[in-house]
Amino acid sequence: MEKRMNELIELLNRYGYEYYVLDKPTVADAEYDRLYDELVRLEKQSGIRLDNSPTRRVGGEPLTEFEPHTHLVRLLSMDKAQSKQEVGDWIARVRKLRLDAVLAGQRLPETEFTVENKFDGLTICLTYNEGKLVQAATRGNGTTGEAILPQALTIRSIPLTIPYKGLLEVHGECYMRLSTLEKYNKTAAEPLKNARNAAAGALRNLDPGVTAQRKLDAVFYDVNYIDGRSFASQQDMLGFLRENGFSVPETEIHALNETQVFDAIDIIEENRGTLDYLIDGAVIKICDFETREALGNTEKFPRWAIAYKFEAEEVTTMLESVTWEIGRTGRLTPLAHVAPVLLAGATVSRATLNNYGDIQKKRLKTGAKVWLRRSNEVIPEITGRVDEYFEGEQEIRKPDTCPCCGAKLEEKGAFLICPNTEGCIDQIVMRVTHFAGREAMDIDALSEKTARKFCEALSIHDPADLYSLTYEQLIELEGFGEKRARSLLEELEKSKHAKLNAFIYALGIPNIGTKTARDLADTFGSIHALMQADVPALTAIEDIGDTVAAAVTGYFKDEKSRSFVLKLLDCGVSPEWEKHAAGGVFQGMTIVVTGTLNSYSRAQAEDTIRANGGKAASSVSKNTSMVLAGANAGSKLDKARQLGIQVIDETEFGEMIKNS
């Protein structure tokens, strides 16, 4: 029985490493669960649970208090720079210190640097002995922290056993992925305010069961102590950590001089918003360990490293009011108006909220202080309220009627809907604006402001009415001269021959984004064929499921929607599509474009990939065949290298097409 338990543990730990650390799963979830359940049964029957069993990760009994733990070697803090000038000053200092050491007789290599992400989480320190995880602790004051082994055991990216058998202490960062936080908050009775606080609160919770529910991750970037081994460089040390099953930073940029250090900082900051975890800066380190030893430490900081801090992505401010914005489908979305505050280099006064349920979950009131976080969107998001009451706080009431047309609102699921689709000006304006957008019919002269003017002054009721506008009507409008009127009419005429994918997207079918619109165009080839498509034909397309298929068929079965499409066709709109021929140099390949290219825009490069039989994807995964990397490629390039995916440059890309 114990032999079978060891076999299962070895398998499950390997599968877990491939899934949680390498992001390259090699077994289906159902198979993993079957093996895990078998191990649980054998452990119950035998009464034995081995040290490296993955069943130890579920969370044990709550602790009564945390015990103090003394680190094998003191953990130093990191000196911080708030500007590139301060980073430049630090580089000048370390070069001088190195030169002094060389003049004193030491033989040291030229100074080279690595630049890594600065994780915004909670420091965690792990101790291994004889290949087994024997302790975990918080940083504390650098000398003594709190012992949190039961909590650390729940983190699946932390190895329970490692090949190295000597005494070892490693330290890194514990964090919660943003996607995990979002998923957790959807069902949580008390939503978590932000990923950093969520990780810190979970790691320092006396109940390991709470820690397990947060599904934390950890990354390790330093060997604090090792018995009987030394390292030559940062790369050598990270290689050792990888060999022993630790997750290490996915971004590690080599830099030879000050200019390259600054370029690396810019790349990390540029890609900050694409990450699934929080970072608050970049860490610059000297690569060579002999040079590190020669430079030594101050009382608080190592002289061989510095942290460049980005501008804050999360701040607090006062929630002053909430207004309700109407989208093209009639859905009302709350918009928060906050006291102006500097966030990520810009002064912001508005923030997004999802719906009225989001307001209630986050216990928001006007007059309360709230957390504001920058995301990938133009305006930031309110993640929660500060746990402090302010006099004058007032409840945010759910509206009963549409703020634009006064129609009685309907509730559909979590959302409030204005049913007055044909008489609500705000809805019409948003539909016209969407139709004219750059990735839709690309009518550049038609802004939201112009669309509103047309709806109010010229009785435009839907986008098809745009094609009946005349020069005489336009020239009479305030702000329209002869040149502007003719320019708009020319753009309208040109839009009649838009590509089919742009036309499909312009219709505003629910759940249809630009990628799905392209897939539909490529599959059906004409709007008439798409209008006749049934659910099986739609779900046969990769990445299209029942929800999207139902949205498409439902749209074309709806009498008003179908009439709208036919009205557009009667106006002379004739979308064009040239289906990419089968075969080509990239046939069957999934390719990601990242960085800045000289000869192509990203859209042009992706069109070229499709025209040559390939699939253009936006993110790197185990299914990616190749990455086309231009200048300033960031985290996508790093991940491709980590996963061993082929990387080509623009010249190689052109040669492949030329020689096909």
N, C-alpha and C positions, 0 to 999 in steps of 0.2 A: 504493500500500500504506500509506504513512504517513497519507494522508487517512483511510482506513478505520480505522487505529489510533486516530487522534484522535477519530473518531466513537464508537468503542467505549469509549474512556476517558471521554469526556463522559457517555455513557449509564451506564456502570458506576459512576462517581463520584456521579452523581445518584441512582441506585438505592441506593447504599450510604448516602448522606446521609439519604434518606427512611427507610431501614431502621434504621440505627444511631443517628441523632440525633433524627429526628422520630418514630420508632416508627410510621410510616405507610407500610409497603411498598406499592409500586404495581405490582410485577412478581413473578411466581412464581419460586421458587428455581431451578426447572429452566431457565427462560429466562435468569436471571442467569448460571447455570453455563454455558449454551451460549455466551453472549456472551464470558464470561471465557475459556473454552477457545479460542474463536476468536482472542482477543487474544494468548494465550500462543503459539499457532501462528504468528501474524504476527510476533511479537517474535523467535521462534526463526529464522524464515526471513530476516528483515531484519537480525538482529543489533543492533536498536535497542530500547532501553527508555526511554521518555520519563519526565521527572521526576514527572509526575502519574499515572503508571500504577499501577493498584491491584495489579499483580503485585509491586510493591516491598514489599508488606505481609507476604510469606510468611516473612520472616526470612532474613538473609544469613549470611555466614561468621562464626564466633565471633571475638570480639576477644581480643587478648592482654592488654590493660589498658584502663582508662578514661582518656581524656585530660581535663585540667582545662578548664573553660569559664567565662569571666567574663561575668556578666550585664550587659546594657546599663545597667541601673539596679539598685541594691542592693534585694534582697527583704527587707522588714522582717518581723519576727515579729508575732504578734498578742497583745496584752495579754489576760489571762484573768480571768474572774470565776467564783467558785465558788458564789455565792449571788445571789439577786435583789437583796439589799441592796447588794451590790457593783456590780451593774448600775445600780441607782438612783443610787448615788454617782457613777458615771461619767457618767450623764445630767446630773446636777447640775453636774459639772465642765465638760462641754462647753457647757452653756447659759451658764455664767459666762464661759468663754473667748470664746464668740460675742458675748456682751454687751459684754465688754471691747473686742473688735474693732469693734463698732458704735459704741461711745462714742469710739473713736479715729478715727472717720470712715469706716469701711468700710460699704458697703451690702450687707447679707446678708439672705437670706430667713429666715422662721421655721424653726426646726430640725425637720426631718422625718427619719424613719429607714426603713431596709429591714432586714428580719430574714430570714436565709437559713439553710439547713442547713449545719452544719459537718461536712464530709466527713472520714471517718476513713480516709485513704489516704496517698499519698505525693505531695508537691508536685512538679509538673512545669512547666518553663518552656520555651516554644517561641519560636523566632526565625524570622520570615518576611522575605524581601527580594525585591522585584520579583514579589510574589505567590506565591513558592515557599517551602516549608518547608526551611530551610537548616540548622537546628540544634535540638536538644532537650537539656535538661539537668535534673539534679536541683537542689534548692535549695542543697545544701551549707551553707556558712556564711553564705549570703545574698549574698555577693559573688562567690564562685567555687563552682561545682558540678562534677558529672561529666557529660561529653558522652555522651548516650545516643541519638543520632539513629537508629541501626539498630533499637534496641528500640522507640522511639516510632513508627517506621514501621509496626509490626505492629498498632498500635491503630487500629481502623477508624473510631472516632468522632473521630479527629484528621484534619483536612483536609490533603491534600498540597499543594494550591494554593488560593488565596483571591482574591477580586476586588480587594482592596486591594493596591496596588503599592508602597507606601512601606515603610520599615524599621519592623518591628513586633515587639514582644515581649509575649507574653501568658503569664499563669500561672494554674494551676488545680490540680486534684487527679486523680491516677491511682488507680483503684480496681478491685476485682474484684467483680462482682455475686454475691450470695449464691447465686442459682440456678446461676450458672456454677460457683461453688466446689463446690456439691453435686454437679453433674453430673461435674465433673472428678474428684472424690474417689471416685466409683463405680467408676472404672476405673484409678485411679492406684495404682502399686506402693507409693508413699509418700504417704499422704493429707496434704493441707495443713491446718495447724492452724486458721488463721482467714483471713478475707478480706484484712485489712490486711497481714499478713505475706506472704500469697501475692502481693499486688500489689508490695510493696516488693522481695521476693526476685526477682520476674520482671523488674522494671524495672532492677534492678542486677545482672542476670545477664549475664555476658560473651557468652553464646550467645543471639542474638536468636531462634533457633528455640525456645528454652525460653519466651521472652516470648510468642511467637506462640501456643504451646499453651495459655497461661493465658487467652487471649481477654479482655484487659483493656479497660476503658472509661476515658474521661477527661471531665472537666467543667471549664469555664473561667469564672472570675468576676472577672478583673482584667486590664486592659491595663497592663502594667508600663512600657512605652515605646511611643510612636507618633510617627512623623515627620510633621510638618505637619498635625496635627489635634488638637483638644481636645474634651473632653466637658463637658456642663453638669451631668450628674447620673449616678447609678448606673444609672438606667433607660436613659438615653441610651447609656451604655457597653455595657450588656448588649444593647441593640438593635443596636449595631454588631457585636458578637460574633455574634449570630444571623445578621445579614445576610451575614457572611463564613463561615457554615457551621460555627461552633463550637457544641458542646453547652454549654448554660448551666444553672445550677441550676433545677430544676423548682419549687422553693419560693422565692417572693420576696414577702414580706408587707409591705405599706406600713403604717407606724405614725406617728401624729401626736404621741403623747405617751407618757409612762411607762406608763400603764395599758395602752395598746394594744401596747406593746413586750412587756410581761409576758404579755398574752393570746397574742401571736404565739409566744412561747417555749413556752407551754403547749400550743398547737396542734402545734408541731413535735415536742415531747416525746411528746405523746399518740399521734401518728402514726408515731413512730420504729419501732415493731415491724412496721408494714405495709410498710416500704420493702424494696427488693431490694438494698440496699447499706447499709454501716455509716455512721452518723453518731455523733458523740460530743458534740454540742452545737449551739448556734445562734450565728450571727455577726450582730451588730448594727452597722450602718454608718449614718453620716450620708449622706443622699441627695445634697445639693448639693455640687458640687466646689469652688466658691469658698469655701464654709465649711470644707471639708477643708483647703484651702490656707492659710486664715487660722489654723486650729488647729495645723497642722504636725505634726511628729513628735518623739518623744523619741529618745534614742540607739538604742533597740531597737524601739519600737512607734509606729504612727500613733496620734495622739490622737483621731482621728475614727472609730475602730472598736474593738470589744471582742468577745471570744468568751466566751459563757456555756457552761461545761462541765457536761454531765450527769453523773450518777453513773455509775461504771464499769459497763459491760455485760459485761466480760470480766476475770476474775481468775484467780489460781492458788491451788490448795489441794491437800491430800493425799487421795488415794483410799484409804479405809480398808477397805471391803469391798464385795462385790457379792452381791445376792440376786436370785432369779428370781421374777417375778410372772406369774401365769397369767391370760390373758384369756378371754373368753366362747367363743372358738373353740378353746381348748386351747393356743394359742401361748404360749410362754414368752418373756418379755422381761426382759433384765438391768436391774436398777436399781442405780445406783452410790450408795454412802453415802460422803460426803466430810466432812472436818473442817469444821465450821460456818464460813462466811465471809460477809461482807457483800457483796451483789451487787445493784446497781440498787435500793438502798434497803431491801432485805430480807435477813435472815439465812437462808441456804440450807444444807441438809445432804444433799440428794439430787439426783441428776442422771440424765438419760436416756441410755441406750445402745440401739442398734438391735437387735443380735443378737450372737452369739458371733464372727462374722466381723468385726464392727465393733470388738470388743475386740482382736482380733488385728491388724487393720489399723492401729489406733492405738497398738499395742505397749503396752497398758495392763497394769499389775500393781498389786496392792494394796501400799500403802506408797510408791507413786510420786507425784510431784507432777504435777498435770494442769491443763490449761486448761479453764476453765468459762465458758460464754457464755450470756447470756440470749437466749432466742428468743421466739416468740409463745406458747409453752406456759407452763403454770403453773410447772413446774420447769425449770431450765436444762439445757443439753446439754454433755457433755464433748466438746471438739473435738480433743483430742490430749494427749500428755504433754509435759512440759518435758524438754528434752534434758539431763538431769542424773540421774545414778544416786544412789539413796539406799540405804543399808545396810538390809537386812531386806525388800527387795522380794520379792514372791512371785507366782508364776504364778496366773492366774485359770483354774480348771479348768471344763471343760464338764460339766454334770450329765448323769448317765445315767438317772436316775429322776425322776419328778415329785415336787417338794417337798411337795405337798399329799397325794396319794393313793398315792404310791410306784410308780405304773405305769411300765413301761419306756418311755422317750421314743423318738419317731420323728423322723427328720430329713426335712423337706420343703423342698427348696431351701436357703435361708439360715437357716431357722428350725427350732427344736426344738418338737415338738408332743406334748402328752399325749393319747393316743388314748381315754382313759377318759371319754368325754363324759357318760355317765349316772351315773358313780359318783364323779367328782371334785367335791367340794363347792365348791372355788374357782371352777370353770367355771360351775357351776349358779348360784352367787351372782352372778357377773358377768353372766350371761344375764338373770337376774331383774332386776338393777339396770338394765341397759340397757333392758329392756322397759318399766320403770316411769319412765324418764327424762323430763325436761321436753319434749324434742322428739319423744318416742315417745308412750307412753300417758298421760304426765303424771299419774302417781300420786304426788303430792308427799309423802305420808306414808310412802312406802316407800324408806328410805335403804339404803345398802349394809349397814350394821350390822343393820338390821331384816331385810333379806333373808337375811343369814347366820343370824339367830335362827330364821327360819321354816324354812330348809333343815335346820338341825340339830335343832330341837325339834319341828317339825310335818311333817317328811319331804316338804317341797316339792321336787319333782324337775324341774319346768319351770314357766315363767310361767303356763301354763294352770291349774296347781294352785291358783294364787292365788284363782281364782273359786269354789273349793269351800270356802274358809275360812269358818268360822262365828263368830258372836259368842261362843259358849261356848268355842271354842278360844282365841280371842284374849284373853279376859278372864283366862284362867289363866296367860298368859305374864307374866314379870317385866317391869315397865315399862309394861304396858298396863292403863290404867284404863278405865272405862266410856266416857268421852268419846273417848279415843284409838281404842278399838276401833270405835266407831260411825263415827267420822270416816274411818277406813281403809275400812270396808265401803261407805260412801257414795262414796268416791273410786273404788273398784273398780267399783261399779255405773255411775258416770258414765263411766268409761273404756270401757265396752262400746260407747259411741256416739262413739268417737274418730273423727277424720277419717281417711280412707283413707290419705293420705300418711303420717300418723303411725303407723298400724298397719303399713304396709309397712316403714317404718324400724325399728319395734319388733321385727320378726321377726328382725333381725340377719342378713339376707342378705349374704354377702360382697360388698364393693365398692359397697354401696348406702348413700350418704349422704342427707342430708335433701333436697338439690336433686333428685337422681335419683329419690328416692321420690315427690316431688311430680310430676315429669315422668311417671312411670309411672301415678300416680293420674289425672293429667289426660288421659292417652292412653287408658287402659283403663276407667276409671270404676268398676270393681268388683274385688274380690279374686278372684272366680271367673274373670273374663275374663283377669286377669293370670296366673292359674295355668295357663291354656290357651295362653298366648302362645308363639309360636315365635321362633327367632332372627331371621328376616327382619323380623317385626313389631316386634321390639325395636330392631334396628339402624336401623330407619326413623326412630326418634326422634333428634332433634338431640342431640349430645354423648354418645350411647350407642354404644359400639363392641362389637367381638366379645367382649372380656373380660367386660364387664358383662352382655351378653346371655347368655353362657355361664353366668355365675354365677346369673342369675335362673332360666333353664331348668333348670339342674342342681339348684338348690334345690328346685324343685317336683316334679322327677322322683324326688328322694330320698324313699324311703318314710317315714323317720322325720320328715323336715321336713314332708312333706305331711300326715302324721297329726297332727302338732303343730298345724298351721293348722286342720285340720278339728275338732280337739279344742277350740280356742279358739272356733270358730263354734258348736259344740254347747253351749258354756258361755254362749251368749247374746251373744258379741261380734259386733257388727253395724256395721262401719265405714261411715261415711257420706261421700258425695262429691257436690258440686254442680259439675259441669263448667262452666267459664266459657264463656259464649256467644261465638261468633265476632263480630268487630267490636269497637267501642268506640273511645274517643278515643286510646288508646295502641296500637291494632292495628299489629302489625309493628314496634314500637319496642322497643329494649333500653334500660332505664333503670336508673341507679345511684342509690341513696339514700345520702347521707353527711351527717354532722353530726347535731345534736340537733333534733328537730321538736317543736313544742308540742302539736299536735292529734293526732298519730299516734305510736305506737311504730314502730321500723323495720319490724318484722314486719307491722304493720297497713298501713303505707304500701306495702310490697311486695305484700301481698294485694290492695290496692286497684288497684295497677298491673296485676296479673294479671287481676283481675275486669273490667278495662276493656281487655282484649285485649293488654296489653304483657308483656314479659319482664323480670323483675327480675334484675339481675346484681350481683355483688359487687365487680368491679373495672372501672376505666375503661380502654377501649382504643379503637382506631380504629373498632370496630364499635358503640360506644356511641352511642345516638341523643340522649340527654338525661341530665342530672344534676339530681336534686332535692337541693338543698343547704340544710341547716339551720344552726343556730348551731355555731360551732367546727368547721366543715368544714375539713379539712386538705389532705393531699397529693392526694386524689382530685379535689378542686375545682381545685387548681393544675394537675393534669394535664389536666383537662377544658378549662381556659382555654388551656393550651398547644396542645392539639389543635384548638381552635376549636369545641368541642362546646357546644351550647345548655345553659345553666344556668338553672333556675327555682327560685323559692323556694316556701315552703309555701302562700302566698296564691295564687300563679299556678297551683299544682298543684290547689288546691281549685276555682278558677274553671274550669279546663279540664274537670274532672269535672262540675261543675255545668252547664256550657254544652253538654255532649256530648249 
